[in-house]
Amino acid sequence: MIIVKLLYSAIIAGILLACAFELIRVWTDSRVYVGQFDLVTVEGNAQPSDAFSRRIVAAQAIQAQQLLQYQRGAANGLGDATYIATGQPPIRLPQSVLSGVEIKVQSIDVGQILTQLRRGFSAPNEVRGHLTQRGQLFSGSVDWPRAPRGQGTGERLTQFYVPYSSEQQAADYIACSISWARAAANKPTIAEVPRAQFCNFVAALGDYYELSHRANIAALSAEDVNAVRRRAALLAAHFNDAEVYPELYRLRADFMDMLPSPTTEELIDVQENRVHYAMLSPDLATLPAETRRMRALALARPAIILDDTGVRSPPPNWQRLLQRQARATRAAASSTGLILMRNGAQQTPIGTGFVVAPGVIMTTTYVIDQGARRGTAEAPNREMSFCIGPDAEQCRATWTIGQTLYRGQPGQSYVALVELIGHDEGVAPALPLAAAPTDLNMLVGHFAFVVGYPYRDPRVPPEFVSSLLGESDGVRRLMPGRILAAGPTSQSSGAPAFTTDISTLGGTGGGPLVDLESGMVVGMSFAGLWQGERGKFAYATPIPDAARSVLAERLGQARTANPAVATP
């Protein structure tokens, strides 16, 4: 009996609590609800559209999740928390706490009566409106009396107009407008952005997730590729607005990264978009414009210290890509070294080289020429040595450089192969070379990196060099970027070359160019050129067939002497 009384008492108490909660919510609830939207068709028929209200609620929930996911970080880098559109709890459909509860007094359903009465007035913070359809155009008039004020602007989105070509697009825009207003009330960085621009960003984000999902399953169709370019163009149209939502730059770059065969200009645009995004970081906001740009260029294309265990403290925008090829970066650290030239009792660094076969390193012809000028006919490179280590002062292994085995000719290649006397493969194994591509353009668009020992370079603005190297020059570094083009350039004297946006400096000539997709060497860094606002462009020469033949012969000799020698 006591248990029954307790159960009955609990039910009565629950109903009383629900009634009290409902009473409080009717007068003080601050949550946002989407109420009734009257839909008027082309025939002039008017009817309440519960389905349209549900579309708005569903659209806002999806948009909020997409914003959160994108701003937590994308595949090629992390977002800046400064730009996160906070304040996005879900919006709801109006509903009484007592709806669905049957409360009968003398056969009268009091619960149903209360529910009907509840539907007769709006929630304290409710969005309502009207929607008309004329042909393919849906026009909406939205009323939101308690819309929040934008932080620092005082603007309230109490009434607004919505023209769109479909009912779903109209619902998406209303949902986005609600999200923008709530975010603007919490963050001045959002309040400064025009609502139309923010909602175009949100619409593009939905397209981005749809297209990237297709790209993960199969190659994008020609129609999808056109859609990518159209959406990228629509985002770029906002770049001339008085205020630009920084995430637009990052999203446009992510769209362009989906293109299966981007042009050189499109790849450069991607870099420029990411530089603009970095320039808008609050960490750089107080700096002069030119200094801000130099810092942003260095952030977009850094020079990361590389020790024997791999990259040290990679920046967030490169961390994930480099982690995928952690083995390749460690191998590059183990087998890329500094070429030193004896100058009296001192050893002067003159360039970079890397092991490509047992007892053989690859470097540039101009580095070898410096040593040859101090040598003799019998031992042309006797003044040169190869240092494996983080810098010239910390060589964990040093070998003498011997005779030249191969030398590229002017206008053909800058590659030189030289003998490494006493080389120990256990300390510095050969880096794997990618097979010669049938077409160099196959590598255009690939992410890649150069390993070398950059020094302060007077040919490059000092602010950029300082941003890139800090106080440590002459240290082994990994410099990531992208292959922008393949073909003869003025820097290569008409010889085939890869053009990249990698931030190389003096001292990196002779370093390996490693494809991040395969983890294999596809070329050798030999030159660079500062291109003003576009930043630093670097050039790498492909490995010529004649050099590959010399390496194959050398490998055959090594196998004969030691059958355990592996193929590089």
N, C-alpha and C positions, 0 to 999 in steps of 0.2 A: 504494500500500500504506500509506504514512504517513497519508494522508487517512482511510482506512478505520479505522486504529488510533485516530486522534484522534476520529473520530466515535463509535466503540465506547466509548472511554474517557469521552467526554462523556456518553453515555447512562448508563453505570454510575455516574458521578459524580452525575448528575441523580437517579437512583433513590436513591442513598445520602443525598443532601441531602433528598429528599422524605421518606425514612424518618426522618431526624434531626429534620426540622421537625414531622412527625407526632408523634414521641415527645415533643418539647417541648410541643406543643399539648395532648396528652393530659393532661399534668400541670400546666401553668402558664397555659393560654390564659385571658385575662380577658374575651374577647368573649362576648356573650350569645347563647345558642342556644335555640331552641324545639324541645324534644324531643317525645316521644310523648305524645299525649292519647288515653286510652281512651274511646271513645264507647259508652254503654249506651243502647239504644233502649227504647221503651215496652214492647216484647215481652220485654225482659230480655236481649237479645243484646248481647254485648260484643265490640268489635273495635277494633284500633288505628286511629286516624283521622289519616292523613298529610295529608288534605285540610284538616282543621281547623288543624293546625300551619301549613300554607301560608297559610291565611286570616290567621292572626295575623301572620306575617312580612309579608305584603302590606299588611295594615292599618297596621302600624307604619311601613312605608316611605312610604305615602301621607300618614299623619298628620304625619310628620316634615317632609315637603315643604310641606304646607299651613301648619304652624306657622311654618316659616321664611319662606315667602312672605308670610303675613299680618303677621308681626312685622317684616319689612323695611319695610312700609309699605302702607297701603290707599289707595283712590282719593281719600278726603277728608282724608288726613293720614298722617303717619309714626308708626310705633310707637315706644315707648321701649325702648331696648336693655336696660334694667334688667330687663325682664320676659321677655326671650327665654329659652325653655326650652332651655338648652344641653345638650350631652352626648347627642346623639341619633344616633350612628352606627347603621347598619342592624343589626338582629338577623338571625340566620341559622338555617338548618336544619342539624342535625348532619350532617357528611359527612367521611369519611376522605379524606386527601390521596391515598390509594392506591386509592380506589374508582374502578372503571373501568379500572384499570391491570392488565394481564394479566401475572402473574409465575408461570411454571410451572417446577416442579422435578420431573423424572421424571413428567411428565403430571399432576402435582398443581398446581392453581391456587392458589398461595400468596397472591396478591393477594385473591382472593375469600374465602379463609379469614380473612385479616386484617380484611377489611371486615366479615364476619359477627361476628368477635370484637369489633370496634370498636363495633358496634351493641349489644353486650351490656352496656355501661356508659355512664353519662352523661358529657357533657363537663364540665369543671370548673365552668362557669357556665351551667347549663342550667335552663330552665323546663319543667316537666312537669305533668301533672295528669289529671283525669278529667272527663268531661262526660256528663250524663244528660239524656234527653228525656222529659218527661211532658206529653203533649198538645202545647200550643204553647209550653211553658216549657222553656228550656234552663238547667240549673244546672251550674255548673262549680266544681271544687275545684282550686286552683292551688298548686303547690309550687315555691318558688324559694329553695333553701337559701343561695345566695350573693348574695341581694339586697343592694344597697348601703344604707348608713345615710343618712338624711336629714341634711343639713348643719345642725348646731345642735340637732337633735331627738333623734338616736340611734335613731329608729324604723327598723325593717327590715321590708320587705314580703315576709317569707319564705313566708307562707301567706295566702290570701284566697279569698273566696267570690264567685261571679259568677252572679247570676240575670238572665236576659234572655229576651225573647220570640222570638229567632231565633238561629240558629247564628252568623250574621254579626255581630249585635250583641254576642254573647258574645265573639267573636274581637276585635272592635273594643275592647271594654272591657279585655280582657287586654293587648292591645297598648298601649293608653293607660296602663294601670297600670305597665307596664314603663317607658314613657317618663317618667311622673311620678317613679318611684323614681330613675331615672338623673339626671333634671334636679334633683330635690331633693338629691341627693348633691353637686351642683355649686353650687347657689344657695340661700341661705336664703330668698329671696323666693318660691321655688317650694315649699320645704319647709314653709313656714307655711300654704300653701293645702291644704285637704282634698283627698284624692285624688278623691273623688266629684265635687267641684265642678270640679276641673281636667278630669276626663274628660267632664263635661257640656259644658264649654267646647269641648273637642276635637270632641265629637259635633256640637255646634252649628256649629262651623267647617266641618265637612264639608257640613252642610245649607246653610250660607251660600254656599259655592262652587257647589253644585249649583243653588240658586235664583238666584244672581246670573248664572250662565251662561244660565239660561232667560230672565231679564229682559233680557239683552243681545241675545237672538235675537228675542223678541217680548214683548208685555205679559204680565205674570203673570196666570194664571187665578185665578178666585175661590178655588179650592182652594189654590193657591200662596199667595195673600194670607193665607188663614186659617192656613197653615203658618208663614208669617212671624210672624204675631201670636202663635201658640202658642209658637214657639221663643223669641220675645222675652220672653214671660211666664215661661217656664221659667228663662231667664237671670236675670230680675229677682227670682225667688224666692230667689236666693243673696245678694241684697244685704243681707239681715239676718243673714248668717253672721258669726261672730266675725272671720274673715279673708276678704277678698274678693280674688280674683285680678283685678288692675286691668284686664286685657284684656277681662274680661266686660263692663265698661261700654262700651268702644269697640265690641266686637262687637255688643252689643245696639243701639247707635246705628246701626251699619252695617246691621243687619237692618231697623230702622225706616225707614231712608232708602230702602229698596226699595219701600215702600208707594206705590202710584200715587196714592192720594187720602188722605193722612194727615189726621187731625183736628188741631185747634189744640193740644189737650192732648198728642197724640202728638209733635208737632213740639217742644213745650216739653220733653217728656221726653227727646228726642234731645239737646237742648242741655244738659239737666241731666246726662245720662249722660256727655257729653264733658267737662263741668266737673268731675265726680267723677274722671274719668280723669286730667285735668290736676292735680287736687289731690293725687293719689297719686304724682305725680312726685317722685323723690328730691331734685330741685332745690328743692322746696317743703316737703319733709317736716319740716324743722327750724323752720318758721315757726309762729306761733300760728294756731289754726284759722281765725279770721276773716280774718287777713291772707292765709292760704293760699287761702281761697275767693275773695277779691278778686283775687289774682294769677291764679287759675285762670279766673275770669270774663273777665279781660282777655286771657288767652291764647286762650280760646275765641272771643271776639269782639273782636279787636284794633282799634287805630287805627294804620294803617301809613302812614308818611311817603310822600308821592307827589310825585315830581319830574317834570320834563318828559319823562323817558325811561320813566316807569312807576313801579311800586311799588318802594320801596327796602327790600331785605332782608326779604321777606315771611316770616312764620313758617312752619315746615314744614307745619302743619295747613291752611294756606291756599294754599301755593305752587302746587300743581298746578291747583287750580280757577282761580286768578287768571292763571296762565300761558295758559290756554285763551282768555282774553279780554284778552290783552296790548294789542291794538289799541284796545279799548274803554277800558281804563284810561289809556292814553296820550292818547286823545281827551278823556277827562274832565279830565285834567290840563291840557290845552291850552285848554280852554274853560270851566272853572270858576274863578271868581275871588272875591276878597274885596270886599265892599261897604264903602266908607269914608265917614265923615261928617266934614266939616270942623269942627274945634273950635278956633277961633282959627288959630294957625299949624300946628296938629297935625291929623293925620288919624286918627280913631278908628274901629277896625273895629266893625261892627254886625251883620254877617251874611254869608251866602254867596249867590251867584247864578251862573247859567250861561247861555251863549249858546244861543238856540233858533231864531234866524232872523237874517238880516242886519240889524244895528242894533237887535236886541232881546235882552234878557235876561229870564229868569224868576227870581223870588225870592218871598219871602213878603210878605203885606200888612203885617205888623207891622214889618218892616224898612223898607218904604217909608214907613210912617206916621212913623217916627222922623225921616226926612229932611224929610217934608212939614211937620212942626211948625216947622222952621227955614227953610222956603222962603217964597215969595210966591205969589199967585194966578197970576201970569204964568209963573213958573218954580218950581213947587212942590218940585222935587227938586234945585235948583241947588247945594245944599251937599253932594251925594253924588257919588261917583266909583266906578268899577269897576276893580279892580286884578287883572291876571293875573300871578301869580307865586307863589313858595313861601310868602311871608308879606308883611306890610304894609310891611316895610323893603326888600323886593326885588321891586318891580313891574317886570317887563320891558315891560309895556304898561299904560297907564292911560287910561280914557275917562270923560268926564262923563256922568252919568245925566240924561236929560231927562224928558219928560213921561210920565205913566202911560197906557199904552195899554189896559190891562184890569185890573180889580180884582175879585176874587171877593167875594161877599157873605157876611156871617156866617151860619153854618149851612149853607153851600153849598160854599165852597172857600176856601183860604188862598192861592191862586195870584195873583200880580201879574205883569203884563208891563210892562216899562218900556223907554223908548227909550235907546239907547246912541249918543251923539253922536260921530261920527268913527270909528266902529267899522271895523276892518280885518279882513275875513274871512280873509285869509291868515295872520294872527297867531292868531286865535281863531275857528275855524269853528264853525258851529252843530252842537250835539249831535243825533244822530238820535233822533226820538221814535217810540216804538212805536205802532202803530195802536191806537185805542181798543178795549179788549177788550169782547166782548159780555157777559162776566160776569167781574167782578173776581176771583172765586174761582178762575179759571183759573190765576192766578199764585201761589196759595197753595202753599207748599212749595218755591218756587223760591229758589235762592240769589241774593242781590243785594248791592249795595254803595251807600253814600252817600259823596259827596266833599264835604268842607267844611273849615272852619278851627276846630277845637274849642279852646275855652279852658277854664281851670279853672272848674268849675261848683259853686257852694256847695250846690246841690240834690242833689248826688251825693256819697256817702261819699268823703272825701279819699284814703283808701287805694286805692280803685278808680281814682280819677282819676290818682293818682301811678303806679299800675301801668300805666295806659293810655297816658299821655302822657310819663312820665319827667320830664325837665326842660324839654321843648320844647312849649309851648302856642302857639296862634295860628299853627300851621304847617299847610299843606295836607296833608290825610290822606285815605286811603281806609279806610272802615269797612265791613267785610263782615259778612254775617249771612244771615238767612233770613226770607222773608215768612211770617208765622204765620197771619194771618187777613185778611179783607177785609170791610169793612162799617162802619157808623156806630160811633163810640166817644165816650166822655165827653170825651176830649181834643180831638175834632174837632167838638164841639158838635152832634153828630148828623149831620154831613156824612160822605159816604163817605170811607174812609181805609184804608190798609194798616197793619196792625200787624206790626212786625218785632222781632227781637231784636238789632238793630244798636246798637252802643255810641256813640250820638251824645251830644254835650255842647253847652252854650251856644256859639253861633257857627256851628253847622252848619245852622241854619234857612235854607232856601232852596237847599240843595244838591240835586243830582239823585239820584234813586233809580234805579239802573241794574240791569236784569235780567241776571244772569250768563249765562243761557242764550242770549239774543239779542244782548246787548251794547248794548241800546237803553234809552232813558229811559222808565220806566213811571210815574214820579211825582216828587213833590218833598217833601223832608223839611221838617217844620214844627214838630214837638214831640217830647217824650220824657218818660218817667216811670220813676223808680227803683222797682223792685218787690221790695225786700228781698233775700231769698236767691236769688230768680230772676234778679236782676240788672237791667240796663237794657233797657227796651222803648222803641222809637222808632216814630214815626208819620209816614206820608207821605200826601200827598193825591194822588189821581189827577189827571191833566190834564183839566179840564172841556171839554166840547164848545165852549162859548163862547170859551174861550181858543184852542182849535184854529182856530176860524173867524177870529179876529183874526190869528193867525199865517199862515193861508192867504192872507188879504187882503194882509198885509204882504209875503209872498213874491211874490205877483203883481205888486205895485208894484215890488219889487226887480228882477224879471225884465224888466219893461217898461223900466226904466232901464238894466239890464245883462243882456242875454240869456244871459250865461255863468253866471249865478247858478244854483247847484245846489239841488235839493230837500233840505231838512234831514232 
